[in-house]
Each structure stands twice: as C-alpha cells, then as structure tokens.
Amino acid sequence: MLSIDISGTFTLGDRTVRRLGYGAMQLAGPGVFGPPRDRDAALAVLREVVAAGVNHIDTADIYGPHVTNQLIREALHPYPDDLVIVTKVGARRGDDGSWIPAWSADDLTRAVHDNLRNLKVDALDVVNFRRVVQDVHEPVEGTIEAPLTVLADLQRQGLIHHLGVSHVTPAQIAEARRICDVVCVQNHYNLAHRTDDALIDDLARDRIAYVPYFPLGGFTPLQSSTLSDVAARLGATPMQVALAWLYRRAANILLIPGTSSVAHVRENLVAAELALPDDAVAALAGIAQPALTPVQG
C-alpha cells in the first residue's frame, strides 16, 4: 500500500474528507461511454485509492452510463465508514454517447434512484445538480430553481444527505442556497482556467467546498513551458505541480483527479506532499488565461 500523508481535510456537510480525493469518470470506456477497456484494472484502481487513505470519490451514474457506479460497488461495497461518495444528476446519455439535459422531476427522481441502486446504498452522501450546457468550460446563466426544488424534496424524503451544484455561476449558487444548504460547488478550474478565483474565496468564507473539475486540463491536458520548468526544478511531473498548486490555492478546494491507472493514482497522491516555494507559485501565476464573463441564456 502507498504510504503518503494526505491528511489535510475539509468538510462536506456533516462529513469530513481528505482534500485529495479521486474522480471515477475515466474508469468508463472512451468518451465516458461503455465499459472500461480493462475491468480488473479499473477495480484495482478503486481499491488502491481507498487503501491509500482517500475517502472522497466523485462519480455519476451517467458515466457509462451505470458503469462507474457498478465498478465502485463491486470494488468497495460494503463501503468503509468514512468513505464519502459524491454523485451528480442533470443529464442522461443518448445511444450515441451524447450528453442530454435531464432536468425534469421525473428525470431527476429516476437518476437518484439509479444512483441508489447501482451504488447499493439507502441514501446518497452528496448529490450535485449538474447543469449540462453546450460549453463544458463556462456556465450559462439561467434559473435552477425547479431542479433544485425537486432534489431538496428528495433530500427531505431521506434519499439524499447533502446537495451541491456544478457548472454554475455565482448567481445560480445564490439561488440554490435560498432553496437548500449547498455543501459544495463543482466548476471548471485549474492553473490556466481561473474564472472562479473570487468565487473560491467567497465560498471559503462560508465553509463551502469548491471541487475543480478538469484540474489537469480535462480533454486538453495542461501544457506550459513554465509548468514544465517548475516541475523539472522540483523533481516532479507537471501534473503533480498543477495539483499541488490547487492544493495550496485555498483550504476549501477538494481535488478529484481521475485516472484509470494505479501508477497515476500514486503519482497524483504525491501532490499533497509537494511543497511549492513562493517563486514557483509566482511563476505559475503567469499561466492563467484572462477571465471570461458567463454566457447569458
């Protein structure tokens, strides 16, 4: 078992999780559709993650669909008492693998029950409402009252412990918080894409977790000569440096890097122990792209 100190923690509602978690999306097939190329390898990754001390796994029943949740159940059920599994709803998959918004009461209720069944739990730890819109990088303004109200009702029924939101603007977060307690926000953020800088600080003051998706660039991995130079100087990989920067950025940031490789799991976990000197942080700041204004719609 890998021996690495990932003891830094933050809260998700009434649960405490280590700040370096794991995102299960890459365990599904190409395009997050269909089964993994190597099922045994996928199961080994999940077992390695938990054996290393990770107690926060991010998933969704639309990954596959159903694939990652079924893998998590097979690899880890019955779950460790401290394990927090965060899932998301708000989309369904087309036969061609497309991502289709699914925000109606029936859609959301079905999605919650699919997650419950495939994870084999009586209640979901955290459910994020994910706004699926055309641009996966920038959220679009618009009300989220109706779907959040449905999920809040399912929470009152005891099917969900905590709620969060994903791919949302500050105005939508404020709207959500008028409907329910929001324990986390999951948006696109990394060294290069820093639109949410001010939002992260605002959430930190209210003790709300911020979970960056695409922390390593997503479908277009981060590439920067500055990042490579800093990594070489520190004897680390560029991706380890990118994760370490996020880890240092704010105490309410929870990381969920994903991989289908045990070796990459081990590399990612090292980021929690990688110290970044001030001059490295200053150099990395120059990678940021100009902030964009959320689209109206």
Residue, then its C-alpha position, 0 to 999 in steps of 0.5 A: m500500500l502507498s504510504i503518503d500523508i494526505s491528511g489535510t481535510f475539509t468538510l462536506g456537510d456533516r462529513t469530513v474528507r481528505r482534500l485529495g480525493y479521486g474522480a471515477m469518470q475515466l474508469a468508463g470506456p472512451g468518451v465516458f461511454g461503455p465499459p472500461r477497456d480493462r475491468d480488473a484494472a479499473l477495480a484495482v484502481l478503486r481499491e488502491v485509492v481507498a487503501a491509500g487513505v482517500n475517502h472522497i470519490d466523485t462519480a455519476d451514474i451517467y458515466g457509462p452510463h451505470v458503469t462507474n457506479q457498478l465498478i465502485r460497488e463491486a470494488l468497495h461495497p460494503y463501503p468503509d465508514d468514512l468513505v464519502i461518495v459524491t454523485k451528480v444528476g442533470a443529464r442522461r446519455g443518448d445511444d450515441g454517447s451524447w450528453i442530454p439535459a435531464w432536468s425534469a422531476d421525473d428525470l431527476t427522481r429516476a437518476v437518484h434512484d439509479n444512483l441508489r441502486n447501482l451504488k447499493v446504498d439507502a441514501l446518497d452522501v452528496v448529490n450535485f445538480r449538474r447543469v449540462v450546457q453546450d460549453v463544458h468550460e463556462p456556465v450559462e446563466g439561467t434559473i435552477e430553481a425547479p431542479l433544485t426544488v425537486l432534489a431538496d424534496l428528495q433530500r427531505q424524503g431521506l434519499i439524499h444527505h447533502l446537495g451541491v451544484s456544478h457548472v454554475t455561476p455565482a448567481q445560480i449558487a445564490e439561488a440554490r442556497r435560498i432553496c437548500d444548504v449547498v455543501c459544495v460547488q463543482n466548476h471548471y478550474n485549474l492553473a490556466h482556467r481561473t474564472d472562479d478565483a473570487l468565487i473560491d474565496d467567497l465560498a471559503r468564507d462560508r465553509i463551502a467546498y469548491v471541487p475543480y473539475f478538469p484540474l489537469g486540463g480535462f480533454t486538453p491536458l495542461q501544457s506550459s513551458t513554465l509548468s514544465d520548468v517548475a516541475a523539472r526544478l522540483g523533481a516532479t511531473p507537471m501534473q503533480v505541480a498543477l495539483a499541488w498548486l490547487y492544493r495550496r490555492a485555498a483550504n476549501i478546494l477538494l481535488i478529484p483527479g481521475t485516472s484509470s491507472v494505479a501508477h497515476v493514482r500514486e503519482n497524483l497522491v504525491a501532490a499533497e506532499l509537494a511543497l511549492p516555494d513562493d517563486a514557483v507559485a509566482a511563476l505559475a501565476g503567469i499561466a492563467q488565461p484572462a477571465l471570461t464573463p458567463v454566457q447569458g441564456 
